[in-house]
Amino acid sequence: MASVLVFLDVPALPLPRAARELLTLAGTVGTPVVAAARRVDPAMLDALASHGAVKVYEPAGELDAVLVAAKAAFLADAAKTEQPDAILLGNSFEDREIAARTGIKLGSGVITDAVAVAPDLAVTKSVLAGSYTSTCRVRTGTPVITVKANSVEPAPADPAAAAPQLVEVPLSDAGPAARVTGRSGKRVSGRPELAEARVIVAGGRGMDGNFGPVEELADLLGGAVGASRAATDAGWIEHSAQVGQTGKTVSPQLYISAGISGAIQQKAGMQTAKVIVAVNKDADAPVFEIADFGIVGDVFSVLPQAAEEIRKRRA
C-alpha cells in the first residue's frame, strides 16, 4: 500500500484530536507516515505508532529559530525521501502556508479546506464558506492537502502496534525567512483549541463586553470560546478567539452563536458546523438563515437558563 505523509507539529502529548484525525484519514488512503516538526521522544513515537504511523521523519535539529519556511523545507525534504502518494496537513493558517511553500518546493498542486479524501485521492472540499462542496484532484506532482478539523472520526488507539521506523532528515537551507527574536507564554484556559473543538460557544456585539455567560456555557459543554470580529476589535476578548473570514475557520459538531448578527464575514468561518444554534434578540438577524435552531431572545437570559438546565440534567 502506498504511503501518505502526515505533517504534525505536536509539542507534547497527548496527541490532539486534529493529529489523530489526520492519521486516521491517512490510514484510509494508504500507509500513514509522519513528518514531525520536532524531535520525537520514545513516548511520542509510541503514541504515533498506536495511531497507525509506520515510519516517522524528524529534523536533525530545531526548526524554531525560523518561521514556517524551515518547516516547509523539512517537509519537502521528507517528501523527497519518502515519495508518498499524498501529503496531509491541518488547516490552520500556519499549516496552509507550509502547504503552499511545500507545493512550490515540490512543484506540486495544493488543495486547502478538504473535508474528505477518497482512496483514489479525489478530494472533497468546502467552497465559498460552506455554501456547497466540490470534488477536485491534483494533476501535478504529489497532492498536498490541508484538512479541516472535525472532518473525520479518529480511530481508537492500538497500544500493541509495532514501533515505527525513525528517520532523521538533515536540515536544509530554508532560504530568506523571518526569524524568531523572542517568545512569550500563552494564557492557559484549559479549554480545547478553537480550530479543533467539537463544541464552540461564540459571542458577538450583543454580549456588550460581558463574555461571562458565553464562557460558563462553553465550560459546561467542554467546548471552546469564540467571538466575532466586533467583539475582538472592541477588546472584550483576545483576537485568537475570532471566528470568521479574517479569523479562524471552524467546523465543530455544535456551534452556538450568541449575540452575533451573522454577516457573511462570520458565516465564512463557521458555516460548515454540523449543528448551528443561534441566539439573537433581532428576529431578522442573518444568522437565522443558516441556523438549525434559532432562539429570539436576550442572550443574558437565554444562556444562563441553558447553563442551569444542563446542571440540572447532570445532577
Secondary structure by P-SEA (a helix, b strand, c coil): cbbbbbbbbcccccccaaaaaaaaaaaaccbbbbbccccccaaaaaaaaaacccbbbbbccccccccaaaaaaaaaaaaaaacccbbbbcccaaaaaaaaaaaaaacbbbbccccccccccbbbbbcccccbbbbbbbccccbbbbbbccccccccccccccccbbbbbccccccbbbbbccccccccccccccccccbbbbbcccccccaaaaaaaaaaacbbbbbcaaaaaacccccccccccccccccccbbbbccccccaaaaaccccccbbbbbccccccccccccccccccccccaaaaaaaaaaaaac
